[in-house]
Amino acid sequence: MDIKQIIGEIVAGKQEVGGIKQVYYVACGGSYGAFYPAKTFLEKEAKDIKVGLYNSNEFVHNTPKAFGENSVLVVASHKGNTPETVKAAEIGKKAGVPVIALTWLTDSPITEHADYVVKYTFGEGKDIAGEKTIKALLTAVEALNQTEGYEHYNQFLDGVAKIDHIVKNACKHVAKRALAFAKNHKDDNVIYTMASGAGYGAAYMESICIFMEMQWINSSSIHSGEFFHGPFEITDAEIPFVIQISEGSTRPLDERALNFLNRYAKRVEVLDAKDLGLSTIDSSVVDYFNHSLFNNVYPVYNQALAVEREHPLTTRRYMWKVEY
Ligand SMILES: O=P(O)(O)OC[C@H]1O[C@](O)(CO)[C@@H](O)[C@@H]1O
């Protein structure tokens, strides 16, 4: 069953009780970040459907009161075995809420508590349109289109059809810059990321899953709009930033932050979605494709950084090794 059919079945099943009123996205770490575009999509485009994005353990211990007969729960876990995400799915299943599980390993614990299991693409040469981020977005787009209606549905599907090509070209485009970045930053003990809008999740993932988890470099993902409300005080010629300049409605926030960095910082890596080819996607929907672009361009930098620092991306000292 594809996502359109899954949502169709859920919508039909909820007709008697008043339809879908809330969609909850629940996951941890990289999977949590991948839900960011779906969350921002429903926040902005839906009039009647409410959306929640939760860390799994927060959802388990602080379950929203509205979670119930009008809800849909979408969980994601790459290997399907993160205990708090499995628990969140179990809570959904027990409450009779339809649970959609996005996972790469379909033979995993999370699938025991899922009504619908959706496998996504992953790894070398993957189809970007089949990734977790786009699958999650499609649950949001279908939920909206099949209830309130979504005027830019066709433009969105056209964006899905274009994203793989755009991302693969962009990765080639940054290859040289990524090598230079890796050389320039190999000895840094802090690198900040900055972003806004639907693409913010990519900056969050780069900070927590790559710089902190996989490279043991201090980091924080600063929201471009929030930069001027505290973080900008740490700016100087030595402090490194990676800034995402998004395409779409929040671009002015990113440009304002970049203008400031251009005056007071010296070590700024600019990832501009416009330069990277995202503008071929219709402006009515382009916001929601920033994440897929940035999140797939970062690995070109990450591989180069890992080689230069002689610190493989697979190295962990605590994760999956000790009790936590
Ligand atoms: O539940 P998932 O998606 O398998 O995530 C497990 C782990 O993978 C990461 O997303 C990346 O290693 C971590 O943040 C997280 O703890």
The ligand as an ORCA input file, in Angstrom:
! r2SCAN-3c Opt
* xyz 0 1
  O      15.466      5.261     15.985
  P      16.551      5.435     14.963
  O      16.097      6.227     13.784
  O      17.119      4.085     14.542
  O      17.685      6.285     15.619
  C      18.710      5.746     16.387
  C      19.880      6.688     16.469
  O      20.275      7.094     15.157
  C      20.556      8.478     15.131
  O      19.489      9.146     14.516
  C      21.820      8.735     14.341
  O      22.832      7.884     14.753
  C      20.640      8.879     16.602
  O      20.353     10.224     16.774
  C      19.638      7.953     17.240
  O      19.898      7.745     18.623
*
